[in-house]
Amino acid sequence: MEATIYKSTGVWYQAKTMDGQTWNARAKGKFKTHDISSTNPLAVGDVVDLEVENEGESSAIITAIHDRRNYITRQSPHNKRYHHIVASNLDQLLLIATLREPRTSQGFIDRFLVAAEMYGVPARLVFNKADVYRAKEMEHFAAWSDMYSGIGYPVLLTSVKEGTGMDTIRDVLKNKITLLSGHSGVGKSSFVNALFPGMQLRTGEVSDWSGKGMHTTTFAEMFDLPGGGRVIDTPGVREFGLIDVTRQELSHYFPEMRVVLGDCQFNNCLHLEEPGCAVKAGVIRGTITEDRYVSYVNLLESLQEKLY
C-alpha cells in the first residue's frame, strides 16, 4: 500500500493511505538518506510503501520511501552538524508573525525566508493579531508589506481573534500542503484551531497509539483541511538551520540580490567592502532596501561565527 506519513515520534509513525485509512507503522531496517546528514530518515509528508504486519490489526511495516519533491530541515537538537528533516513534499511555507505582543524581528523573518529559498519552497508571511495594532504598527506593517511583496513574498494581515483575513487564508491553503511556522506567542495554536473548528488541537497531548507523550519541540504533525489541502504544524521549531549554506552562497537566497549578482566586479563578492559591487549599488539606488541588506550582513556574520 502507498501511504503518507502524518505524524512521527521517531520510532513509530502514523501513516494514511489514499482511502483515508490510518496505520500505525514502523520502519523496516534503515533507510538511506542519500546526501542528507539527517538524524531522521522519515519525516511528515513522506510518501511510503506499507506492508500489513498482522491481518486484522492496524499496524504496518514501512518497506520503502518514495523520492521527495522537496524537504525543509532544522538543526538537529542533538548534533549541530546534522539535519533534522521537519517535513517533505511541501507546496508552500507559511510564517505567522506579529508586530506587537510579541514583535517578530526582521532577522527572524529573513532567516526563515532564506531557508525557504535554500530548499526551493514558496513562502508567505502572515501578520497576526491585527486587532491589537495601533497606528504605529499599521505603519510598520505597510512598510514591511511593500518590502516583502515587492521581492515576491505574499503578505497577509489577520486577526484570528476577530476572524479578520481567515477566509483569505483558507483560500490560500486550499488543496495545498502547507507547513506552518512561527515563534512562541504569535497565536499559532489559535490559528490552527481556527482552521479546524471543533477540533481544538492541543500540543503535548499523549498519543493514543504509542502511549508516550508527544515531544512537541521536535515532531511535526499533518492534518487534513476541511474542503481539501493539508496543514503541517511545527510546534517548537524556533528557526530553520542554515547549516549547509556558505558565505559566498548566502546572497543567492536573497531574491532582490540574486538578480544583480552577475553585475558585481568579482564573482566571489561578499557585498561588503569590495569595489564594483552591484548589491551595494542597488542599496544606494533603493532597489535593495537597507533593512534587507542589514539582515544579509547579520546572517553573513553568523555564518562566519559558525566557521570559527
C-alpha positions in Angstrom: 0.0 0.0 0.0 1.1 3.6 -0.7 0.6 6.0 2.3 1.7 9.4 3.5 3.4 10.0 6.9 1.2 12.2 9.1 2.9 12.0 12.4 6.2 10.8 13.8 7.6 10.2 17.2 11.0 9.0 16.0 10.2 5.3 16.3 6.5 4.9 15.4 4.8 6.7 12.5 1.2 7.4 11.7 0.5 6.9 8.0 -2.6 7.4 6.0 -3.5 5.6 2.8 -5.3 7.1 -0.2 -8.6 5.7 1.0 -8.3 7.5 4.3 -7.3 4.6 6.5 -4.8 5.3 9.2 -2.0 2.9 10.1 0.5 2.8 13.0 3.7 2.0 11.3 7.4 1.3 12.0 10.3 1.3 9.6 11.8 -1.9 8.4 15.6 -1.6 8.9 17.3 1.7 8.0 16.6 3.9 5.0 19.4 5.7 3.2 19.1 9.5 3.4 21.3 10.0 0.3 23.3 13.2 0.7 21.4 14.5 3.7 23.2 14.2 7.1 19.9 13.6 8.8 19.0 12.3 12.3 15.6 11.1 11.0 15.3 9.1 7.7 11.5 9.5 7.7 9.5 12.7 8.1 6.0 14.0 8.0 4.9 14.4 4.3 7.0 11.4 3.1 5.2 9.0 0.8 6.0 5.4 1.7 5.1 1.8 0.9 3.4 -0.2 3.6 3.0 -3.9 4.3 0.4 -5.2 6.8 2.1 -6.6 9.8 -0.7 -8.8 11.1 -4.0 -9.3 9.4 -6.9 -7.7 11.3 -4.7 -5.2 13.0 -4.0 -1.5 12.1 -0.2 -1.8 12.3 2.1 -2.0 9.3 5.8 -2.1 8.3 7.3 0.7 6.2 9.2 -1.0 3.4 10.2 1.9 1.2 10.3 5.6 1.0 9.5 7.4 -2.3 11.7 10.2 -3.7 10.9 13.6 -2.2 9.9 16.6 -4.3 11.5 18.8 -1.6 12.0 19.0 2.1 13.0 21.5 4.8 15.2 20.9 7.8 16.3 22.4 11.0 19.5 21.9 13.0 19.4 18.7 15.0 19.0 19.3 18.7 21.4 16.5 19.5 24.1 17.1 16.9 24.7 20.6 15.4 26.4 19.1 12.4 23.3 17.1 11.4 19.9 18.0 9.9 16.5 17.1 11.3 14.0 16.9 8.5 11.0 18.8 9.6 8.7 17.9 6.7 8.8 17.0 3.0 6.8 17.3 -0.3 5.6 20.8 0.5 3.7 23.2 -1.7 4.3 26.3 0.5 5.6 27.6 3.8 3.6 30.0 5.9 5.2 32.0 8.6 3.0 33.5 11.3 4.5 36.7 12.6 3.3 39.6 14.9 4.2 43.3 15.2 3.0 43.5 18.8 2.6 41.2 21.8 5.2 40.0 20.9 7.0 41.6 18.0 8.6 39.3 15.5 12.1 40.6 14.5 13.0 41.1 10.9 16.1 39.0 11.4 13.8 36.0 12.3 11.6 36.6 9.2 14.6 36.9 6.9 16.3 33.8 8.2 13.0 31.9 7.6 12.9 33.3 4.0 16.5 32.3 3.3 15.7 28.7 4.4 12.7 28.7 2.1 14.9 29.8 -0.8 17.5 27.2 0.1 15.0 24.4 -0.1 13.1 25.8 -3.0 9.7 26.1 -1.3 7.5 29.1 -1.9 6.9 31.2 1.3 4.1 33.5 2.5 4.1 35.9 5.5 1.0 36.2 7.7 1.0 39.0 10.3 -1.4 38.1 13.0 -3.0 40.0 15.9 -4.1 42.9 13.8 -6.8 43.6 16.5 -4.0 45.0 18.9 -2.2 47.0 16.3 -2.1 50.8 16.8 -1.3 53.4 14.1 2.5 52.8 14.7 2.2 49.0 14.0 -0.1 49.5 11.0 2.5 51.9 9.5 5.2 49.3 10.2 3.1 46.6 8.6 2.5 48.8 5.4 6.3 49.3 5.1 7.1 45.6 5.5 4.2 44.5 3.3 5.6 46.7 0.5 9.2 45.5 1.1 8.4 41.8 1.1 5.7 41.7 -1.5 8.0 43.7 -3.7 10.5 40.9 -3.8 8.0 38.2 -4.3 6.7 37.1 -0.9 2.9 37.5 -0.5 1.9 39.2 2.8 -1.4 38.9 4.6 -2.8 40.6 7.6 -5.0 38.6 10.0 -6.7 38.6 13.4 -7.6 35.1 14.5 -9.4 36.6 17.5 -11.8 38.6 15.3 -11.7 36.3 12.3 -10.2 39.0 10.0 -8.4 37.6 6.9 -9.2 34.0 7.8 -11.3 33.4 4.7 -8.4 34.5 2.6 -6.1 32.2 4.5 -8.4 29.3 3.8 -8.3 30.0 0.1 -4.5 30.2 0.2 -4.3 26.8 2.0 -6.9 25.0 -0.1 -5.7 21.9 -2.0 -2.1 22.6 -1.0 0.4 21.0 1.5 1.4 23.9 3.8 3.9 23.9 6.6 3.1 26.4 9.4 5.8 28.1 11.5 6.1 30.9 13.9 7.7 31.5 17.3 6.0 31.4 20.6 3.3 33.9 21.3 2.2 34.7 17.7 -1.0 32.9 18.1 -0.2 29.8 16.0 -2.2 27.4 18.2 -5.2 29.7 17.9 -4.6 29.9 14.2 -4.5 26.1 13.8 -7.7 25.8 15.9 -9.5 28.3 13.8 -8.7 26.2 10.7 -10.2 23.1 12.3 -13.4 24.3 14.0 -14.5 21.9 16.8 -11.3 20.0 16.8 -9.4 22.1 19.4 -6.0 20.7 18.8 -3.7 20.5 21.8 0.1 20.4 21.8 1.8 18.0 24.1 -1.1 15.5 24.3 -0.4 11.8 24.9 -0.6 9.7 21.8 -3.3 7.1 22.0 -1.4 4.7 19.8 2.2 4.9 21.1 1.3 5.6 24.8 4.0 8.2 25.1 3.9 11.9 25.5 4.5 13.9 22.2 7.8 15.7 22.1 6.3 19.0 20.9 9.7 20.6 20.5 10.7 18.1 17.8 7.9 16.4 16.0 5.6 17.9 13.3 2.1 16.7 12.6 -0.1 16.9 9.5 -3.8 17.5 9.4 -6.4 17.3 6.6 -8.2 20.6 6.0 -11.9 20.6 5.5 -12.5 21.1 1.8 -9.1 19.9 0.7 -5.5 20.5 1.5 -3.2 19.6 4.4 -1.5 21.7 7.1 1.7 20.6 8.9 2.1 22.1 12.3 5.6 22.6 13.6 5.4 23.2 17.4 8.7 24.2 18.9 10.6 24.9 15.7 12.1 28.3 16.6 14.1 28.6 13.4 15.3 26.6 10.4 19.0 25.9 10.4 21.2 27.3 7.7 23.9 24.7 8.2 24.8 24.0 4.6 25.0 27.5 3.2 28.4 29.1 2.6 29.2 32.8 2.9 29.6 33.0 -0.9 26.2 31.4 -1.4 24.1 33.5 1.0 23.3 36.4 -1.3 21.8 33.9 -3.8 19.0 33.3 -1.3 18.0 37.0 -1.3 15.9 37.3 -4.5 16.5 41.0 -4.9 20.3 40.5 -4.7 20.2 37.4 -6.9 19.1 39.3 -10.0 22.2 41.6 -9.9 24.9 39.3 -8.7 26.2 38.9 -12.3 27.0 42.6 -12.4 29.4 42.5 -9.5 33.1 43.1 -10.4 34.2 40.0 -8.6 32.4 36.6 -8.8 33.2 35.8 -5.2 31.9 39.2 -4.0 30.6 39.2 -0.4 29.0 42.6 -0.9 30.8 44.2 2.0 33.9 46.3 1.1 34.6 45.1 -2.4 34.7 47.6 -5.3 32.3 47.4 -8.2 29.6 45.7 -6.0 26.2 45.6 -7.7 24.4 44.8 -4.5 25.7 47.9 -2.7 24.9 49.9 -5.7 21.4 48.6 -5.5 21.1 49.7 -1.9 22.2 53.2 -2.9 19.7 53.3 -5.7 16.9 51.9 -3.4 16.2 48.8 -5.4 17.5 46.8 -2.5 16.2 48.0 0.9 18.7 49.0 3.5 16.9 46.8 6.1 17.2 43.7 4.0 20.9 44.5 3.3 21.5 44.8 7.1 19.8 41.4 7.6 22.1 39.9 4.9 25.2 41.3 6.7 24.0 40.0 10.1 23.4 36.5 8.6 26.8 36.6 7.0 28.4 37.3 10.3 26.5 34.4 12.0 27.8 32.1 9.3 31.4 33.3 10.0 30.9 32.6 13.7 30.0 29.0 12.9 33.1 28.5 10.9 35.5 29.8 13.6 
